[in-house]
Amino acid sequence: MLLMVAISWVVVPLVYLFLNSIKPSLEFLSTPPTIFPSKITFEHYSKAFSDPKVSRLFKNTVLVTGITTLVTVVVGTFAAYGLSRLRLPAKWLGFVVFIFLFIRFYPRVTTVIPYFLTMRELDLLDTIWAIILGHLGITVPFVTWLLLIVFNELPKEIEEAAIIDGAGPWARLRYVLFPLVAPGVAAASILTAFLSWNEFLIASSVARREAQTLPIGVASFVTDQGVHWGPMSALAVVMILPMILFALLVQRHLISGLTFGAVKG
């Protein structure tokens, strides 16, 4: 029963969003509002994609997500490996982990104005690099913390055997440890991609026009003349669809990564 409620909580809004995207415009004004369209129309998709900026939104979103994910995983992996192998006292390691979690979970809205001013001083406003740097500030601490747990789960005897065989730090990480932590790295990559693809607050604060991403494009249909529900729903469906397909393709890696070490005997 609880599972059905949870599934409905997620699926029903998505279904309603899709129905809105194929609903005639006049039916958004009906009272009471209709859930199912009287006829199917794709005019909203046509209207949304007739705007030449949509292709730019897709390009920017793909670039931001791809670069953010790549840099986050590389930096987070090396940082987590270094922290897991440093002989830090437990209280200092706990303090470092606390800083990572604090950076990840403190209210992001409090940094919007300082971050905007910093990007303006660096002449990076309305560039994808401003968005990427903002995303890295969120994703790198979280991925480092996640992979630190993964590295700590590995028996140190495995690495000690590689040291005896003459393997250096890079060889140990590349040929011995990385194949073992690959599920965790995959999970970190997937979570980073999801976050970066959907992030709105940072992107909207530093992207004026050329660097806008899909979440900003969806929000742009809320205007001073009213909300254009049809085109907004159509673009939102197109924005969500790649992530749904991506999640279905990589769900096995995500589950195995998040449960890494959970049944360690």
Backbone hydrogen bonds, N-H to C=O, Kabsch-Sander energy under -0.5 kcal/mol:
donor,donor_aa,acceptor,acceptor_aa,energy
5,V,1,M,-2.1
6,A,2,L,-2.4
7,I,3,L,-2.5
8,S,4,M,-2.6
9,W,5,V,-2.3
10,V,6,A,-1.2
11,V,7,I,-3.1
12,V,8,S,-2.2
14,L,10,V,-0.8
15,V,11,V,-2.5
16,Y,12,V,-2.6
17,L,13,P,-2.2
18,F,14,L,-2.2
19,L,15,V,-2.5
20,N,16,Y,-2.1
21,S,17,L,-1.5
22,I,18,F,-0.8
22,I,19,L,-0.7
23,K,20,N,-1.1
27,E,24,P,-1.1
28,F,25,S,-1.6
29,L,26,L,-1.4
30,S,27,E,-0.6
34,T,27,E,-0.7
41,T,22,I,-1.6
46,S,42,F,-2.0
47,K,43,E,-2.6
48,A,44,H,-2.5
49,F,45,Y,-2.5
50,S,46,S,-1.0
51,D,48,A,-0.8
54,V,51,D,-1.7
56,R,52,P,-0.7
57,L,53,K,-2.2
58,F,54,V,-2.2
59,K,55,S,-2.3
60,N,56,R,-2.8
61,T,57,L,-2.3
62,V,58,F,-2.6
63,L,59,K,-2.4
64,V,60,N,-2.8
65,T,61,T,-2.6
66,G,62,V,-2.8
67,I,63,L,-2.6
68,T,64,V,-2.3
69,T,65,T,-2.4
70,L,66,G,-2.3
71,V,67,I,-2.6
72,T,68,T,-2.4
73,V,69,T,-2.3
74,V,70,L,-2.2
75,V,71,V,-2.7
76,G,72,T,-2.9
77,T,73,V,-2.2
78,F,74,V,-2.0
79,A,75,V,-2.6
80,A,76,G,-2.5
81,Y,77,T,-2.4
82,G,78,F,-2.5
83,L,79,A,-2.5
84,S,80,A,-2.3
85,R,81,Y,-1.3
86,L,82,G,-1.2
88,L,86,L,-1.7
93,L,89,P,-2.4
94,G,90,A,-2.5
95,F,91,K,-1.7
96,V,92,W,-2.2
97,V,93,L,-2.4
98,F,94,G,-2.3
99,I,95,F,-2.2
100,F,96,V,-2.2
101,L,97,V,-2.5
102,F,98,F,-2.7
103,I,99,I,-2.6
104,R,100,F,-1.8
105,F,101,L,-2.2
106,Y,102,F,-1.8
110,T,107,P,-1.2
111,T,108,R,-1.7
112,V,109,V,-1.0
115,Y,111,T,-2.6
116,F,112,V,-2.6
117,L,113,I,-2.4
118,T,114,P,-2.2
119,M,115,Y,-2.5
120,R,116,F,-2.0
121,E,117,L,-2.1
122,L,118,T,-1.8
123,D,120,R,-1.0
124,L,119,M,-2.9
125,L,119,M,-0.6
126,D,206,V,-3.2
127,T,124,L,-1.0
130,A,124,L,-0.5
130,A,127,T,-0.7
131,I,127,T,-1.1
132,I,128,I,-2.7
133,L,129,W,-2.5
134,G,130,A,-1.6
135,H,131,I,-2.5
136,L,132,I,-2.6
137,G,133,L,-1.4
138,I,134,G,-0.6
138,I,135,H,-1.3
139,T,135,H,-2.8
140,V,136,L,-2.1
142,F,138,I,-1.0
143,V,139,T,-2.9
144,T,140,V,-2.6
145,W,141,P,-2.2
146,L,142,F,-2.4
147,L,143,V,-2.9
148,L,144,T,-2.0
149,I,145,W,-1.6
150,V,146,L,-1.4
151,F,147,L,-2.9
152,N,148,L,-2.1
153,E,149,I,-1.1
153,E,150,V,-0.6
154,L,150,V,-0.5
154,L,151,F,-1.1
158,I,155,P,-1.3
159,E,155,P,-0.6
160,E,156,K,-2.3
161,A,157,E,-2.1
162,A,158,I,-1.4
163,I,159,E,-2.2
164,I,160,E,-2.1
165,D,161,A,-1.4
166,G,163,I,-1.7
167,A,162,A,-2.5
172,R,168,G,-2.8
173,L,169,P,-2.2
174,R,170,W,-2.7
175,Y,171,A,-2.6
176,V,171,A,-0.6
176,V,172,R,-1.3
177,L,172,R,-2.9
178,F,173,L,-2.6
180,L,176,V,-0.5
180,L,177,L,-0.8
181,V,177,L,-2.0
182,A,178,F,-0.8
185,V,181,V,-2.3
186,A,182,A,-2.7
187,A,183,P,-2.2
188,A,184,G,-2.4
189,S,185,V,-2.4
190,I,186,A,-2.4
191,L,187,A,-2.5
192,T,188,A,-2.1
193,A,189,S,-2.4
194,F,190,I,-2.4
195,L,191,L,-2.2
196,S,192,T,-2.7
197,W,193,A,-2.5
198,N,194,F,-1.7
199,E,195,L,-1.1
204,S,200,F,-2.8
205,S,201,L,-1.2
206,V,202,I,-1.2
207,A,203,A,-1.9
208,R,206,V,-0.7
212,Q,209,R,-1.2
214,L,57,L,-0.6
217,G,213,T,-2.1
218,V,214,L,-2.5
219,A,215,P,-1.9
220,S,216,I,-1.5
221,F,218,V,-1.3
222,V,219,A,-1.9
223,T,221,F,-0.9
223,T,226,G,-2.2
226,G,223,T,-1.4
228,H,221,F,-2.3
228,H,226,G,-0.6
229,W,227,V,-1.6
232,M,228,H,-2.1
233,S,229,W,-2.5
234,A,230,G,-2.4
235,L,231,P,-2.6
236,A,232,M,-2.1
237,V,233,S,-2.3
238,V,234,A,-2.1
239,M,235,L,-2.1
240,I,236,A,-2.4
241,L,237,V,-2.4
243,M,239,M,-0.6
243,M,240,I,-0.5
244,I,240,I,-2.0
245,L,241,L,-2.5
246,F,242,P,-2.4
247,A,243,M,-2.5
248,L,244,I,-2.2
249,L,245,L,-1.9
250,V,246,F,-2.0
251,Q,247,A,-0.9
254,L,250,V,-2.3
255,I,251,Q,-2.6
256,S,252,R,-2.2
257,G,253,H,-2.1
258,L,254,L,-2.4
259,T,255,I,-1.6
260,F,257,G,-1.1
262,A,259,T,-2.2
264,K,261,G,-1.2
